[in-house]
């Protein structure tokens, strides 16, 4: 993998700042507070493929995206976000962060810092018993991610995970699937990567 850091930090911060201008959330539970679930941290580490998300400026042109989490000796988490911008024929690029677990949250709430100036709180909202599927989101529900250990998730499973997000108060109409294979590009409900500038 080429260890090229793309400029996702600034676009992400701009996208987060722009969340105030996001369309109103029509979900009747939109104002319900989110609570992080308890997670077994060693089991939660490793690679998670991004199956679906609310696209934001920093990752909307990416395919094959995944996160790689590794527990450090100091209790913090190495966080790598990688993918291929504009298509599967493009090089792998990534952004790398150090996450901090918020105390007394049963490992479910992390602080992700993009620089010494800005951090966001990320909540683990669901993980299945076998640690094959997880849902992660921001407390204000402006951004959310569906992730899995495998690149392929059935339509039925994806729909079930969307139902969980709806029950939590997310606007699921904003979620788009992330292509993890070439034949998924252009399919309905999948994000379409842009073209290189």
C-alpha positions as CSV (number, residue, x, y, z in Angstrom):
1,X,0.0,0.0,0.0
2,X,1.3,3.4,-0.8
3,X,1.5,5.4,2.3
4,X,0.3,8.7,0.8
5,X,-1.7,10.9,3.1
6,X,-4.5,12.6,1.3
7,X,-5.9,15.9,2.5
8,X,-9.0,14.5,4.1
9,X,-8.6,16.4,7.4
10,X,-9.4,19.8,6.1
11,X,-12.3,18.7,3.9
12,X,-13.7,16.7,6.8
13,X,-13.6,19.7,9.1
14,X,-15.3,21.8,6.4
15,X,-17.9,19.1,6.0
16,X,-18.5,18.9,9.7
17,X,-18.8,22.7,9.9
18,X,-21.3,22.6,7.1
19,X,-23.5,20.1,8.9
20,X,-25.5,23.0,10.3
21,X,-26.6,23.5,6.7
22,X,-27.6,19.8,6.2
23,X,-31.2,19.1,5.3
24,X,-33.6,18.8,8.3
25,X,-33.7,15.2,9.6
26,X,-37.3,14.0,9.1
27,X,-36.9,11.0,11.4
28,X,-39.4,11.3,14.4
29,X,-36.5,10.2,16.7
30,X,-34.0,12.7,15.3
31,X,-33.7,14.5,18.6
32,X,-33.2,11.3,20.7
33,X,-29.8,11.1,22.3
34,X,-27.4,8.5,21.1
35,X,-25.7,6.1,23.5
36,X,-22.5,4.2,22.6
37,X,-22.7,0.4,23.1
38,X,-20.1,-1.5,25.1
39,X,-17.4,-3.1,22.9
40,X,-14.7,-5.7,23.5
41,X,-11.8,-3.6,22.3
42,X,-9.4,-6.3,21.2
43,X,-12.1,-8.0,19.2
44,X,-13.1,-4.7,17.6
45,X,-9.7,-4.0,16.3
46,X,-8.6,-4.8,12.8
47,X,-10.0,-4.1,9.4
48,X,-13.6,-2.9,8.7
49,X,-14.8,-2.2,5.2
50,X,-17.1,0.8,4.7
51,X,-20.3,-0.6,3.3
52,X,-22.4,2.5,3.5
53,X,-22.3,6.0,4.9
54,X,-23.7,9.5,4.7
55,X,-21.2,10.9,2.1
56,X,-19.2,13.9,3.1
57,X,-16.6,15.9,1.1
58,X,-13.7,14.0,2.4
59,X,-14.7,10.5,1.2
60,X,-17.4,10.9,-1.3
61,X,-15.2,10.1,-4.3
62,X,-13.6,7.0,-2.8
63,X,-14.2,3.3,-3.5
64,X,-12.9,0.3,-1.7
65,X,-12.6,2.3,1.5
66,X,-11.9,0.7,4.8
67,X,-10.6,1.5,8.3
68,X,-7.8,-0.3,10.1
69,X,-7.8,0.0,13.9
70,X,-4.9,-1.2,16.1
71,X,-4.7,-0.9,19.8
72,X,-1.5,0.8,21.0
73,X,0.4,0.0,24.2
74,X,-0.8,3.3,25.8
75,X,-4.4,2.4,25.3
76,X,-5.0,4.8,22.3
77,X,-5.9,3.5,18.9
78,X,-4.1,3.8,15.6
79,X,-6.8,4.8,13.1
80,X,-6.1,4.4,9.3
81,X,-8.8,5.4,6.7
82,X,-7.8,4.2,3.3
83,X,-9.3,3.9,-0.1
84,X,-9.0,4.6,-3.8
85,X,-10.1,8.0,-5.0
86,X,-12.0,8.1,-8.3
87,X,-11.8,4.4,-9.1
88,X,-10.3,1.0,-8.5
89,X,-7.6,1.8,-11.0
90,X,-6.2,4.6,-8.8
91,X,-3.6,4.2,-6.0
92,X,-4.5,3.5,-2.5
93,X,-4.2,6.6,-0.3
94,X,-5.1,7.2,3.3
95,X,-5.3,9.4,6.4
96,X,-3.9,8.3,9.7
97,X,-5.1,9.4,13.2
98,X,-4.6,8.6,16.9
99,X,-8.0,8.1,18.7
100,X,-8.5,8.3,22.4
101,X,-11.2,6.3,24.2
102,X,-13.4,8.5,26.3
103,X,-13.3,7.2,30.0
104,X,-16.4,5.5,31.4
105,X,-18.0,4.8,28.0
106,X,-17.2,1.0,27.9
107,X,-14.9,1.6,25.0
108,X,-17.8,2.8,22.8
109,X,-16.9,6.5,22.5
110,X,-13.8,7.7,20.9
111,X,-12.2,11.2,20.3
112,X,-10.8,11.4,16.8
113,X,-8.4,14.3,16.4
114,X,-7.5,15.6,12.9
115,X,-5.0,18.1,14.2
116,X,-4.3,19.8,17.6
117,X,-7.0,22.3,16.6
118,X,-10.0,20.0,16.1
119,X,-11.4,16.7,17.3
120,X,-14.8,15.0,16.9
121,X,-16.6,12.4,19.1
122,X,-17.4,9.1,17.3
123,X,-19.8,6.6,18.8
124,X,-20.0,2.9,18.3
125,X,-23.8,2.4,18.1
126,X,-24.0,-1.3,17.2
127,X,-21.8,-4.3,16.9
128,X,-23.2,-7.8,16.4
129,X,-22.3,-10.7,18.6
130,X,-19.8,-12.2,16.1
131,X,-18.1,-8.8,15.5
132,X,-18.8,-8.9,11.8
133,X,-21.0,-5.8,11.5
134,X,-20.8,-2.4,13.2
135,X,-22.5,1.0,13.0
136,X,-20.7,4.2,13.9
137,X,-22.0,7.7,14.0
138,X,-21.5,11.2,15.3
139,X,-23.7,12.3,18.2
140,X,-25.6,14.8,16.2
141,X,-26.4,12.1,13.5
142,X,-25.0,14.3,10.7
143,X,-22.6,11.5,9.7
144,X,-22.8,7.7,10.0
145,X,-21.1,4.6,8.8
146,X,-22.1,1.0,8.2
147,X,-19.0,-1.3,8.3
148,X,-18.4,-5.0,7.9
149,X,-15.4,-7.4,8.1
150,X,-16.1,-8.5,4.5
151,X,-16.4,-6.4,1.4
152,X,-19.7,-8.1,0.5
153,X,-22.9,-7.6,2.5
154,X,-26.2,-8.9,1.3
155,X,-29.0,-6.6,0.5
156,X,-31.0,-8.1,3.3
157,X,-28.3,-7.4,5.9
158,X,-27.7,-3.9,4.6
159,X,-31.5,-3.2,4.9
160,X,-31.5,-4.6,8.5
161,X,-28.6,-2.3,9.4
162,X,-30.4,0.7,7.9
163,X,-33.4,-0.2,10.0
164,X,-31.2,0.0,13.1
165,X,-30.0,3.4,12.0
166,X,-33.6,4.5,11.5
167,X,-34.5,3.3,15.0
168,X,-31.6,5.4,16.3
169,X,-33.0,8.5,14.7
170,X,-30.8,8.8,11.6
171,X,-32.1,10.1,8.3
172,X,-31.5,6.9,6.3
173,X,-32.4,8.5,3.0
174,X,-29.0,10.2,3.1
175,X,-27.1,6.9,3.3
176,X,-25.3,5.6,0.2
177,X,-23.5,2.3,-0.3
178,X,-19.8,2.4,-1.0
179,X,-18.5,0.4,-3.9
180,X,-16.2,-2.3,-2.8
181,X,-16.0,-4.1,-6.2
182,X,-15.8,-2.7,-9.7
183,X,-19.2,-4.0,-10.8
184,X,-21.0,-2.0,-8.0
185,X,-20.0,1.4,-9.5
186,X,-23.1,2.9,-11.1
187,X,-25.6,0.6,-9.4
188,X,-28.7,2.2,-7.7
189,X,-28.1,3.4,-4.1
190,X,-24.3,3.2,-4.6
191,X,-22.0,6.3,-4.5
192,X,-20.6,7.3,-7.9
193,X,-16.9,8.4,-7.7
194,X,-16.1,11.6,-9.5
195,X,-13.3,12.0,-12.0
196,X,-9.7,13.0,-11.4
197,X,-9.1,16.8,-11.6
